[in-house]
Amino acid sequence: MLIDKSIFPRPKVCGGFIGPQNQELLSTLGVWQILIERGAKPLTKSVLYSSSGSVTIPIREGQALGCSRQLFDAALLERVMKEDVEVLEGAQVRRTFSNTRGFEVEIDHYYRNKKYVIYTDHLINASGWRSPRVKASHVQLGLGALYNMPAVLEQVSLFCCPRGHVGINPVEGNQVNVCYVVQEDLFNEKDCDGQKILDYWSQENPLLGRMLDGSERITPWKAVYVPARAGERFFENGIWYVGDAAAFINPVTGGGVSIALMSGRLLAKSLVAYPNDAERLKHYTEYYRKYFQEQRWLAGVWGGLAHHSFSSTAVIKLLNSNNFLRTGIINHSHPRVPNELIYQYAGG
Ligand SMILES: Cc1cc2nc3c(=O)[nH]c(=O)nc-3n(C[C@H](O)[C@H](O)[C@H](O)COP(=O)(O)OP(=O)(O)OC[C@H]3O[C@@H](n4cnc5c(N)ncnc54)[C@H](O)[C@@H]3O)c2cc1C
């Protein structure tokens, strides 16, 4: 059973960059083809801009897609339903009780005005980032809106700006997803107004202003809280964690979607292959770190560098002067998907 508080399709603050590392898994599941049929845009390169220059990084090892989360998440959900998984949209878990034999779970299906109790062996938390219980010192906000753009490029563009960065990604039709991460102090200085921040950055970074010239925003700004960093959490009180709920990935570099997909795959493998939770946890943790630790670290480094105009200019110069760094390290900072995880459970 899958329980989600949203009703799909629904928008979500996310760049919508589905990296090439996802192509094989999503193709195996038949989702990649559906995304393209429904208008997701194949991308050939990513371009990183500072206020004074840019570097182009070709997308290698497969294809990337620009895709709204409205389309992407609904297509994934349809795929889940084909496996005869019961899906409750507009529902939340209210209480859980556990003993050595499993869980009793109280579900409030508020969209249908119903309450359920179910019994299950495993409970998996895939609810995304946690909000802090108290005010955190390192806080960022993620904001996103769709724009109509007269001439859409086949590239994902990332603009480094003072105290934040902006991603512009073509999605379905003539639309682009304008999505950014901003530090909380700047967000407050600009009256918590999504448009004022983008206008300020368009002045600071003329290349951003030029790209947005002639485009028109067609949805309101939507905002989410983004932790600057958060620890890992794989298993607590008998509950398993996957995706952003398990560990944070810096949104600056993308890759969060693929970690979410692959950590689900990895957990499934651990649950099926091992007879008890101690062995499952050992396997899940070890493999998670093996596949994703380095990428999460690199994503954090790139994320930090992109937020400061001095370092972003230096990074762009360095990447332009060094082919190995440009093609190797940046591609490496996107989590790779091990084939054994893709094929072992293909179709299952
Ligand atoms: C500004 C920004 C830009 C980003 N850009 C990219 C990008 O371009 N490419 C990329 O790969 N990654 C990007 N990311 C990261 C990416 O969005 C996440 O890593 C990814 O969505 C994680 O997937 P998830 O399934 O773990 O969580 P989510 O996608 O957050 O899904 C969690 C689901 O749980 C549901 N839920 C939450 N709480 C409850 C509850 N109590 N009960 C029931 N349901 C609940 C929600 O409705 C939601 O559907 C970006 C993030 C941000 C903030």
The ligand as an ORCA input file, in Angstrom:
! r2SCAN-3c Opt
* xyz 0 1
  C      14.595     23.878     -5.265
  C      14.859     22.422     -5.508
  C      15.263     21.987     -6.763
  C      15.529     20.625     -6.984
  N      15.874     20.231     -8.224
  C      16.140     18.927     -8.476
  C      16.430     18.494     -9.794
  O      16.409     19.280    -10.738
  N      16.717     17.179     -9.994
  C      16.714     16.266     -8.956
  O      17.014     15.079     -9.196
  N      16.421     16.660     -7.688
  C      16.109     17.959     -7.438
  N      15.746     18.353     -6.170
  C      15.684     17.339     -5.115
  C      14.440     16.457     -5.300
  O      13.273     17.260     -5.382
  C      14.296     15.505     -4.121
  O      15.559     14.941     -3.803
  C      13.308     14.379     -4.441
  O      12.032     14.918     -4.713
  C      13.216     13.407     -3.272
  O      12.181     12.497     -3.510
  P      11.419     11.801     -2.285
  O      10.483     10.837     -2.937
  O      12.370     11.332     -1.268
  O      10.594     12.970     -1.574
  P       9.469     13.914     -2.188
  O       9.605     14.043     -3.657
  O       9.503     15.139     -1.332
  O       8.111     13.121     -1.942
  C       7.581     13.001     -0.657
  C       6.098     12.649     -0.790
  O       5.612     12.348      0.517
  C       4.370     12.972      0.695
  N       4.239     13.216      2.149
  C       4.965     14.069      2.915
  N       4.590     13.970      4.211
  C       3.604     13.044      4.243
  C       2.810     12.500      5.283
  N       2.958     12.875      6.559
  N       1.874     11.563      4.971
  C       1.688     11.163      3.680
  N       2.414     11.646      2.653
  C       3.369     12.553      2.939
  C       4.410     14.238     -0.129
  O       3.091     14.639     -0.507
  C       5.258     13.798     -1.335
  O       4.447     13.347     -2.406
  C      15.421     19.695     -5.930
  C      14.987     20.129     -4.673
  C      14.701     21.478     -4.475
  C      14.234     21.938     -3.133
*
